[in-house]
Amino acid sequence: MPQSSEERSVEPEPAPVAPTDARPAHKVDSLASLSSLGSLSSASSAGYGRQLSQISLSSVLSEYDVTGPGSADSEDESSDSGLELVAPSGQVAPLKRERAAQAALQTGLEGTDEIEQIPEVWEGQRVEKGEVDDEEKKWDDEEKKNDVGVKETIDEKAATAADTEPVQAAPTQPKRQLRQYNQETFEPAPRRVELLVNLAINVLKAVGNVKEYIAPPSNMEAGREEYTPLYRTDDFGGFHARNIFRRWQDCFCNPIDSAATNMVSLMERRFENKLSSRFTLTGESHSYINLGSYNYLGFGGLGPCADQAETATLRYGVGSAAARQEIGTQRLHVQLETLVAEFLGTEDAITFGMGFATNSTNIPSLVGPDCLVISDKMNHASIILGMRLSGAKIRVFAHNDMADLERQLITALTEERRWRKVMIVVEGVYSMEGSIVLLPDVIRLKKKYGAYLYLDEAHSIGAVGATGRGVVEYYGCDPTDVDIMMGTFTKSFGAAGGYIGGSRALVDHLRAHSHSAAYALAMPPCVVQQVIASMEIILGRDGTDLGRRKIDTLARNSHYFRQRLRQMGFIVYGNDDSPVVPLMSFFVSKTAALYRRLKEHGVATAVIAYPATKLTEARARFCLSASHTRQQLDYVLSVVDKVGDELELKYSQQRPPPAEVVY
């Protein structure tokens, strides 16, 4: 089984030593190495060209008790950071302001013992019937009036200024106002729960070891006894699969026979026995409220995007049957890459047929054995695989810990080994924790120490930001400050594949050297058209405001659902603006029971455990969508509240939000 970031061993860091040259070797050699790759961005190239001030370095070293050259009394050159976090003064988010005024939409489920009937409203049905929330329509009208009023005021001021003021040279661009960080919660389990979870895991291990001592498992194939086993099962991954995973395997890999929208139809299974991995389909299917799919903006179902995908299939066929570097590039691929570059605000973009492979096959094209990659502890398995395949040295910093990231960068600059290139790899929204990267600080550090920045926006593109452009827009950062902007089409766009955006030189390099571009088949035309159609809706080019309303609805649903869970007393990880909501259950047994009880009440969700997380940090993960209705969320919350009481999952020791949560 693939190992998670936590299980990956990291070599002990060498003690920092004073550099032999005032200019670190990886900065000196990097400009020459860029002749094949091209300059990833003008900003990062400039960063590599700067000399690291001995005074600046010594102050940072002394701050973290690391021995280094220079005076201990010297001050850090803060002007080198390039970005500052500016808290917006007197600004109240229109979304929260308007929602707070809507008392009619406040929830009233507290104290109810009965669970309502499942609100089985499929997304396609709701669109066909033309049902529109009156309060949402009212809010949209007020937003439009406000926008018109602001525009008229701006136009009047501009006209007055043109009549009264002489023509002057264009002023310099003001510094960007960066978004203030939201509070992220990672409340630990109570000490009692932590002890019981560890005890339960150790009991499972002990029982499994006794069982396998009495009847050792064998991976020999019948008729091939003289062969060396084709695969290993004697490691911990095999032990876990046989003795822990199979006890709740019915909670995973459930096939579906419908579009994965706000509702989903699950096919019922019958296992041969409780510990067997073999099952048969019963032929029955049932509908469930879907909180397990990454369909953040609701484009994954039937509708105008699917209709355009069907038209593309009739014109271009199902697939191109060739790689992009051969004769697999079609008109739609070029159109999509142009649209992606425009959407991201980059010079160019390249697309790939698989999101996982976008990381695993392109990272080796950017770094090699003489490079250093500094990776967030919670990065996805595709990133970990790509870093391993590259042969680069990997160092891990604590999740979203900027002090630890800076320590790793200082060590890279001061150690004897000379790195040709240093690259920081982070995600926008972390899919297991529900947290959001502290991007302004990462950009500040990457500029300060001349490193490259690789940003994976698989779960954030389309899902966060005022217009769905991801964490770069969410924080108000400059897209050119991110050297490699990676993302996927598998979540918010309801399709498949991935992309990388950046400078034209970077994209040209990937077109020539990426294994996915050279050997993998091109994206099917129907998938390409699905992405184009959904992205144009987000941009408003379909002539409606559907894209903006979807983004706003997703933000409302995410805030409402997360806050209600916290108010009930559950431990919920992550950022308030993240559509990924992990509910911590810790016990494997309770996590399995939670999944089964929710399914009995018509709710389908995902449960996560080892190897994606630690053995002691099992959880249920709810993925919110713009297609979820208020009634569906209230029903799910009522079910989770009841089941949480039955299983005693309300571990939070923090005081819940006192105010009533407003949708």
C-alpha positions in Angstrom: 0.0 0.0 0.0 1.2 3.5 -0.6 2.7 5.1 2.4 1.4 8.4 3.7 3.6 11.4 4.4 3.6 10.5 8.1 5.1 7.1 7.6 7.8 8.3 5.2 11.1 8.3 7.0 13.1 11.5 6.8 16.9 11.6 7.2 18.0 13.7 10.2 18.9 17.2 9.3 22.6 18.0 9.4 23.7 20.9 11.6 23.9 24.1 9.7 27.4 25.4 9.0 28.6 28.7 7.7 28.6 28.9 3.9 32.0 29.1 2.2 30.7 31.7 -0.2 28.5 34.7 0.4 26.3 33.4 -2.5 24.8 29.9 -1.9 25.8 27.3 -4.5 22.2 26.5 -5.5 21.7 30.2 -6.4 24.9 30.4 -8.4 24.3 27.2 -10.4 20.6 27.5 -10.9 20.8 30.2 -13.6 22.9 27.9 -15.8 20.6 24.9 -15.1 17.6 27.0 -16.3 18.8 26.9 -19.9 17.0 23.6 -20.4 14.0 24.4 -18.3 13.5 28.0 -19.1 12.9 30.7 -16.5 10.0 29.6 -14.4 9.1 33.2 -13.7 10.8 36.5 -13.7 10.2 36.9 -10.0 11.9 33.7 -9.1 14.8 34.2 -11.5 15.4 37.5 -9.8 15.3 35.7 -6.4 18.1 33.4 -7.5 20.2 36.3 -8.7 20.1 38.1 -5.4 22.9 37.6 -2.8 21.7 36.5 0.6 22.7 39.2 3.1 24.9 37.9 5.9 23.1 40.3 8.3 19.7 39.1 7.2 20.7 35.4 7.5 22.3 35.9 10.9 19.2 37.4 12.4 17.0 34.6 11.1 19.5 32.0 12.4 19.6 33.6 15.8 15.8 33.7 15.9 15.7 29.9 15.6 18.8 29.3 17.7 20.9 28.1 14.8 24.5 29.0 14.6 25.4 31.2 11.7 27.7 34.0 10.6 27.2 37.7 11.3 26.2 39.8 14.3 23.5 38.6 16.7 22.2 42.2 17.1 21.5 42.7 13.4 18.0 43.0 12.1 16.2 41.1 9.5 15.7 42.8 6.1 11.9 42.7 6.0 11.9 44.6 2.7 13.2 41.5 1.0 10.0 39.6 1.8 8.0 41.3 -1.0 4.6 40.6 0.5 2.9 41.6 3.7 -0.3 40.3 5.2 -2.7 43.2 5.5 -5.8 42.8 7.5 -8.8 44.4 5.7 -10.1 47.3 7.8 -13.8 47.7 8.3 -14.7 45.2 5.6 -17.5 42.8 6.1 -17.9 40.0 3.6 -21.2 40.6 1.6 -22.0 37.0 1.9 -22.0 36.9 5.7 -23.6 40.4 5.9 -26.5 39.4 3.7 -26.9 35.9 5.2 -27.0 37.4 8.8 -30.0 39.5 7.8 -32.0 36.4 6.6 -33.6 35.3 9.8 -36.1 33.3 7.9 -33.4 30.9 6.8 -32.1 30.1 10.3 -32.1 26.5 11.3 -34.5 25.1 13.7 -33.5 21.5 14.1 -32.0 21.7 17.6 -33.9 19.6 20.1 -35.7 17.4 17.6 -35.7 13.7 18.2 -37.3 12.6 15.0 -35.4 12.4 11.7 -37.2 13.9 8.7 -37.9 12.0 5.5 -35.0 12.1 3.1 -35.4 15.1 0.9 -34.7 13.2 -2.4 -34.4 16.1 -4.8 -32.0 15.3 -7.6 -30.1 18.2 -9.1 -31.4 17.6 -12.6 -35.0 17.6 -11.4 -34.6 20.8 -9.5 -33.3 22.6 -12.7 -36.0 21.2 -14.9 -38.8 22.3 -12.5 -37.2 25.8 -12.3 -37.4 25.9 -8.5 -35.5 28.9 -7.2 -35.0 30.0 -3.6 -36.8 33.3 -3.1 -34.4 34.5 -0.5 -31.4 33.7 -2.8 -33.1 35.5 -5.7 -33.7 38.5 -3.5 -30.1 38.5 -2.3 -28.9 38.2 -6.0 -31.1 41.2 -6.9 -29.6 43.3 -4.1 -26.1 42.3 -5.1 -26.8 43.5 -8.7 -28.2 46.8 -7.4 -25.1 47.3 -5.2 -22.8 46.5 -8.1 -24.6 49.0 -10.4 -24.5 51.7 -7.7 -20.8 51.2 -7.2 -20.2 51.3 -10.9 -22.1 54.5 -11.3 -20.3 56.2 -8.5 -16.9 55.1 -10.0 -18.0 56.4 -13.4 -19.1 59.8 -12.0 -15.8 60.2 -10.1 -13.8 59.3 -13.2 -15.7 61.8 -15.3 -15.2 64.6 -12.7 -11.5 63.8 -12.5 -11.1 63.9 -16.3 -12.6 67.4 -16.4 -10.8 68.9 -13.5 -7.3 67.3 -13.3 -4.5 67.4 -15.9 -3.3 64.2 -17.6 -0.5 62.7 -15.5 1.7 59.7 -15.9 0.2 56.4 -14.8 0.9 55.8 -11.1 2.8 52.7 -9.9 0.7 49.7 -9.0 -0.3 49.8 -5.3 0.6 46.8 -3.1 -2.0 44.1 -3.1 -4.3 43.8 -0.1 -4.0 40.3 1.1 -6.7 38.4 2.8 -6.6 37.9 6.5 -6.0 34.3 7.6 -9.1 32.5 8.8 -8.9 30.5 12.0 -8.2 26.8 11.4 -9.0 24.2 14.1 -7.2 21.0 14.8 -8.5 20.2 18.2 -6.8 17.0 19.6 -8.7 14.2 21.0 -9.3 14.2 24.8 -6.6 12.3 26.6 -9.1 9.6 27.6 -10.2 9.0 24.0 -6.5 9.0 22.8 -5.6 6.3 25.3 -8.7 4.2 24.3 -7.9 4.5 20.6 -4.4 3.3 21.1 -5.6 0.5 23.2 -8.1 -0.6 20.6 -5.4 -0.5 17.8 -3.0 -2.6 19.9 -5.7 -5.1 20.7 -6.4 -5.5 16.9 -2.7 -6.0 16.3 -2.4 -8.5 19.1 -5.3 -10.6 17.9 -4.0 -10.5 14.3 -0.6 -11.6 15.3 -1.9 -14.5 17.3 -4.2 -15.6 14.5 -1.4 -15.4 11.9 1.0 -17.2 14.3 -1.4 -20.1 14.4 -2.3 -20.0 10.7 0.4 -18.2 8.8 -0.9 -16.4 5.7 0.5 -17.5 2.3 0.6 -15.5 -1.0 1.6 -18.5 -3.1 -0.5 -19.0 -6.2 -1.9 -22.4 -6.9 0.2 -24.2 -9.5 3.2 -21.8 -9.0 4.5 -23.0 -5.7 8.1 -22.9 -7.0 7.8 -19.3 -8.0 8.8 -16.3 -5.8 5.6 -14.6 -4.7 4.6 -11.9 -7.2 3.6 -9.5 -4.5 4.4 -8.9 -0.9 1.9 -9.4 1.9 4.3 -9.9 4.8 4.7 -6.2 5.5 2.5 -4.1 7.7 0.3 -3.1 4.8 -0.6 -6.7 4.2 -1.1 -7.3 7.9 -3.4 -4.3 8.1 -5.4 -5.4 5.1 -6.0 -8.9 6.5 -6.7 -8.0 10.1 -8.1 -4.5 10.2 -9.3 -3.3 6.8 -11.3 -6.4 6.0 -13.4 -5.9 9.1 -15.0 -2.8 7.6 -14.4 -3.2 3.9 -18.1 -2.8 3.2 -17.5 0.9 3.9 -15.3 1.3 0.8 -15.5 0.8 -2.9 -19.3 0.9 -3.2 -20.2 0.9 -7.0 -22.8 3.4 -8.2 -25.2 3.4 -11.1 -26.1 7.1 -11.5 -24.5 10.4 -12.0 -22.8 11.6 -8.8 -24.7 14.8 -8.1 -26.4 15.9 -4.8 -28.0 12.4 -4.9 -26.3 9.2 -5.9 -27.6 5.6 -6.4 -25.5 2.9 -4.7 -25.6 -0.7 -5.9 -26.1 -3.1 -3.0 -23.6 -5.8 -2.4 -23.4 -9.2 -0.6 -20.0 -10.4 0.8 -19.2 -14.1 0.9 -18.3 -13.6 4.6 -17.3 -10.8 6.9 -13.6 -11.2 6.2 -13.8 -12.0 2.5 -12.9 -9.5 -0.2 -15.3 -11.1 -2.7 -18.8 -9.9 -3.1 -21.7 -10.2 -5.5 -24.2 -7.5 -6.6 -27.7 -8.1 -5.4 -29.3 -6.3 -8.4 -30.8 -3.6 -6.1 -30.0 0.1 -5.9 -31.0 2.8 -3.6 -30.7 6.6 -3.6 -28.7 8.5 -1.0 -27.8 12.1 -0.3 -24.3 12.3 -1.7 -21.6 13.9 0.5 -18.8 11.7 -0.7 -18.0 13.0 -4.1 -15.8 16.0 -5.1 -18.5 17.5 -7.1 -18.0 20.9 -5.5 -19.8 23.1 -8.1 -22.3 20.5 -9.2 -21.1 20.2 -12.8 -20.6 16.5 -12.5 -24.2 15.6 -13.3 -26.5 16.0 -16.3 -27.1 19.4 -17.8 -25.7 21.8 -20.4 -22.1 20.6 -19.8 -23.0 17.0 -20.4 -25.0 18.0 -23.5 -22.0 19.8 -25.0 -19.8 16.7 -24.1 -22.2 14.5 -26.1 -22.0 16.9 -29.1 -18.2 16.8 -29.0 -18.3 13.0 -28.9 -20.5 12.9 -32.0 -18.1 15.2 -33.9 -14.6 14.1 -32.6 -15.3 10.5 -31.5 -14.7 9.0 -28.1 -10.8 9.3 -28.1 -7.9 10.4 -30.2 -6.1 7.1 -29.9 -2.7 8.9 -29.8 -0.4 10.8 -27.6 -0.3 14.6 -27.7 3.2 14.6 -29.2 2.0 12.4 -32.1 -1.3 13.1 -33.7 -3.4 13.2 -30.6 -3.8 17.0 -30.3 -7.2 18.2 -31.4 -8.7 21.7 -31.8 -10.5 21.3 -28.4 -7.2 20.7 -26.6 -5.7 23.9 -27.9 -8.9 25.8 -27.0 -8.9 24.3 -23.4 -5.2 25.2 -22.8 -5.8 28.8 -23.9 -8.9 29.0 -21.7 -7.0 27.5 -18.7 -4.2 30.0 -19.0 -6.7 32.9 -19.2 -8.5 31.5 -16.2 -5.4 31.2 -14.1 -3.8 34.4 -15.2 -0.6 32.7 -16.5 1.2 33.0 -19.8 0.5 29.4 -20.9 -0.9 26.1 -19.7 -0.7 22.4 -20.6 -3.3 19.7 -19.9 -3.1 16.0 -19.1 -5.5 13.1 -19.2 -5.1 12.1 -15.5 -5.0 14.3 -12.4 -2.8 11.9 -10.4 -0.3 11.6 -13.2 -0.1 15.4 -13.6 1.9 15.4 -10.3 3.6 12.0 -10.5 4.9 12.4 -14.1 5.7 16.1 -14.2 7.6 16.7 -10.9 10.4 14.4 -12.3 10.6 16.7 -15.3 11.3 19.7 -13.1 13.7 18.4 -10.4 16.4 15.7 -10.3 19.0 14.1 -8.0 20.9 17.3 -7.5 17.8 19.2 -6.3 16.1 19.6 -3.0 12.3 19.4 -2.6 10.7 20.8 0.6 7.3 19.3 1.0 4.3 19.8 3.3 3.8 16.9 5.6 0.2 16.5 4.4 0.8 16.5 0.7 -1.1 14.1 -1.5 0.2 10.6 -2.5 0.6 11.7 -6.1 3.1 14.5 -5.0 5.0 12.0 -2.9 5.3 9.5 -5.8 6.4 12.3 -8.2 9.1 13.4 -5.7 10.4 9.9 -5.2 10.5 9.2 -9.0 12.5 12.4 -9.5 15.4 11.2 -7.3 15.5 14.6 -5.6 16.3 14.9 -1.9 13.1 15.2 0.0 12.6 17.1 3.2 9.3 17.5 5.0 8.1 20.4 7.1 5.2 20.4 9.6 1.8 21.0 8.1 1.3 24.7 7.4 4.2 25.6 9.8 5.9 28.5 8.3 8.6 28.6 11.0 9.6 25.0 10.2 9.5 25.8 6.5 11.9 28.6 7.0 14.2 26.5 9.1 14.4 24.0 6.2 15.2 26.7 3.8 18.0 28.1 6.0 19.4 24.6 6.4 19.4 24.2 2.6 21.3 27.5 2.2 23.9 26.9 4.9 24.8 23.2 4.6 27.9 22.1 2.7 26.1 20.3 -0.1 25.2 22.6 -3.0 21.7 22.2 -4.4 21.1 23.1 -8.0 17.5 24.0 -7.3 15.3 24.2 -4.3 11.5 23.8 -4.8 8.7 24.2 -2.2 5.6 22.0 -2.8 2.3 22.7 -1.2 -1.4 22.2 -1.8 -4.2 24.8 -1.9 -6.8 22.9 0.1 -5.6 19.7 1.8 -8.1 16.9 1.1 -7.6 15.0 4.4 -7.4 18.0 6.8 -9.7 20.5 5.2 -7.1 23.2 5.7 -5.9 25.9 3.4 -2.3 26.7 2.7 -0.9 30.0 4.1 0.1 31.1 0.6 1.2 34.7 1.3 3.7 33.5 3.8 4.9 30.7 1.5 5.4 33.3 -1.3 7.3 35.6 1.1 9.7 32.8 2.1 10.2 31.5 -1.4 11.1 35.0 -2.5 13.4 35.6 0.5 15.4 32.5 -0.1 15.2 32.2 -3.9 13.3 28.9 -4.1 10.7 27.8 -6.6 7.0 27.2 -5.6 4.9 24.3 -6.8 1.2 24.8 -5.9 -1.3 21.9 -6.2 -4.8 23.3 -6.5 -6.7 20.1 -7.1 -9.2 20.8 -4.4 -9.1 24.6 -4.4 -9.5 25.6 -8.0 -13.1 26.4 -8.6 -14.0 25.8 -4.9 -12.4 28.9 -3.3 -11.9 32.5 -4.3 -14.6 35.1 -5.3 -14.7 33.8 -8.9 -13.4 30.3 -8.3 -9.8 30.9 -9.3 -8.4 29.1 -6.2 -6.2 30.1 -3.3 -4.2 32.6 -5.4 -7.4 34.6 -5.8 -8.6 33.7 -2.3 -5.7 35.5 -0.7 -5.3 38.2 -3.4 -1.8 37.1 -4.4 -0.2 37.7 -7.8 -0.3 34.5 -10.0 3.2 35.3 -11.3 4.5 34.7 -7.8 3.6 31.0 -8.1 6.1 29.3 -10.5 4.2 26.1 -11.1 0.4 26.2 -10.8 -1.0 22.7 -10.9 -4.6 21.6 -10.7 -7.1 19.0 -11.7 -10.4 19.0 -13.6 -11.8 16.1 -11.5 -13.4 18.1 -8.7 -15.0 21.4 -9.4 -15.3 20.9 -13.2 -16.9 17.4 -13.0 -14.5 15.9 -15.5 -11.1 14.2 -15.5 -7.5 15.2 -16.1 -5.2 17.9 -14.9 -3.2 21.0 -15.9 -0.1 23.0 -15.2 0.0 26.7 -15.8 3.0 29.1 -15.7 5.4 30.8 -17.9 5.6 30.0 -21.6 9.1 28.7 -21.1 7.9 26.2 -18.4 5.0 24.9 -20.5 7.3 24.5 -23.6 9.7 22.5 -21.4 6.9 20.2 -20.2 5.5 19.7 -23.7 9.0 18.4 -24.7 10.0 16.5 -21.5 6.8 15.4 -19.7 6.1 11.6 -19.8 2.4 12.3 -19.8 2.7 14.5 -22.9 5.0 12.0 -24.7 3.5 8.7 -23.9 0.0 9.0 -22.4 -3.1 9.3 -24.6 -4.6 12.7 -25.0 -7.7 13.7 -23.1 -10.9 12.4 -24.7 -12.8 15.1 -26.6 -16.0 14.7 -24.5 -13.9 15.3 -21.3 -12.2 18.3 -22.8 -15.6 19.8 -23.8 -17.0 19.2 -20.3 -14.2 21.2 -18.8 -14.5 24.0 -21.4 -18.3 24.2 -20.8 -18.1 24.3 -17.0 -15.2 26.8 -17.1 -17.1 29.2 -19.4 -20.1 29.0 -17.0 -17.8 30.0 -14.1 -16.5 32.9 -16.3 -20.1 33.9 -17.1 -19.7 33.5 -20.8 -22.9 31.5 -21.0 -24.8 34.7 -20.6 -26.0 33.9 -17.0 -24.7 34.3 -13.5 -25.0 30.6 -12.8 -21.3 30.2 -12.2 -21.2 33.0 -9.6 -24.3 31.7 -7.8 -22.8 28.2 -7.7 -19.6 29.6 -6.0 -21.6 31.6 -3.5 -23.9 28.6 -2.7 -20.8 26.4 -2.1 -19.4 28.9 0.3 -22.7 29.2 2.2 -23.1 25.4 2.4 -19.5 24.9 3.6 -19.8 27.6 6.4 -23.2 26.4 7.5 -22.5 22.7 7.6 -19.1 23.1 9.4 -20.4 25.5 12.0 -23.5 23.4 12.8 -21.3 20.3 13.4 -19.1 22.3 15.7 -22.1 23.6 17.5 -23.2 20.0 18.1 -20.0 19.2 19.8 -18.0 17.3 17.1 -14.3 17.8 16.5 -14.1 19.2 13.0 -10.8 19.9 11.3 -9.9 22.6 8.8 -10.7 26.0 7.5 -14.1 27.6 7.6 -13.9 28.3 3.8 -12.9 24.8 2.8 -15.6 22.5 1.2 -13.8 19.5 2.7 -15.2 18.9 6.2 -13.4 16.1 8.2 -15.4 14.9 11.3 -13.0 13.2 13.6 -14.1 9.8 15.0 -10.6 8.4 15.8 -11.8 4.8 16.4 -11.8 2.6 13.4 -14.8 0.7 14.9 -16.8 3.9 15.5 -15.9 5.2 12.0 -17.3 2.0 10.4 -20.4 2.2 12.6 -20.9 5.9 11.6 -20.7 5.0 7.9 -23.2 2.2 8.3 -25.7 4.2 10.4 -25.6 7.1 8.0 -26.2 4.8 5.1 -29.2 3.3 6.9 -30.7 6.8 7.1 -30.0 7.5 3.4 -26.7 9.4 3.6 -23.6 8.4 1.6 -20.3 9.8 2.7 -16.6 8.8 2.7 -14.7 7.4 5.6 -10.9 7.8 5.8 -8.3 5.8 7.7 -4.8 4.3 7.3 -2.8 4.6 5.1 -4.3 8.0 4.1 -4.2 9.1 7.8 -2.6 7.8 11.0 -4.0 4.6 12.5 -5.4 6.6 15.4 -7.0 9.4 13.3 -9.8 7.8 11.4 -12.5 10.1 10.3 -15.6 10.7 8.2 -15.1 13.2 5.4 -18.0 15.3 4.1 -17.5 17.0 0.7 -20.0 19.9 0.2 -21.4 20.8 -3.1 -23.2 23.8 -4.6 -25.9 21.3 -5.7 -26.9 20.5 -2.1 -30.1 22.2 -0.9 -30.6 23.7 2.5 -33.2 21.0 3.3 -30.7 18.2 2.4 -28.0 19.7 4.6 -30.5 20.0 7.5 -31.6 16.4 7.2 -27.9 15.2 7.1 -27.1 17.3 10.2 -30.1 15.9 12.1 -29.0 12.3 11.2 -25.3 13.0 12.2 -26.5 14.6 15.4 -28.6 11.6 16.4 -25.9 9.0 15.4 -23.2 11.1 17.1 -25.1 10.7 20.4 -25.6 7.0 19.9 -21.9 6.4 19.2 -20.6 9.0 21.6 -18.6 10.9 19.0 -19.0 14.4 20.4 -15.5 14.7 21.7 -15.0 18.5 21.5 -14.0 20.2 24.7 -14.1 23.7 23.2 -17.1 25.9 23.8 -19.4 25.7 20.7 -20.3 28.9 18.8 -22.9 30.6 21.0 -24.8 32.3 18.2 -27.3 30.4 16.1 -25.8 29.5 12.8 -27.4 31.3 9.9 -27.5 29.9 6.4 
